[in-house]
Amino acid sequence: MKRFIAHILLPTTLPLVFLVVAFTPVEVLGCRTRGLLALLIAFASGAAALAAAIRALKERQGSEAHAVWWAASTMILVIPVIALIILA
């Protein structure tokens, strides 16, 4: 259960925050602020996804079970980057 929380639930927060910012009306935050927040969240998520991918490659040398969890984290963390490319 600890791995599920660490590798699935925690990385899911960044895509959720990105979607909340992306679907917030312009009148609430303003166009510039929304865009900058979405960009910041996407960059942070991309950096975390890159770190998780590197960790997955290192873990793959040791045990395959740990690498699968890190790969799942990477796939979740890439969602805001892909969404930013699609929405932009």
Buried (B, 14 or more C-beta within 10 A) or exposed (E): EEEEEEBEEBBBEBBEBBBEBBEBEEEEBEEEEBBEBBBEBBEBBBEBBBBBBEBBEEBBEEEEEBBBBBBBBBEBBBBBBEBBEEEE
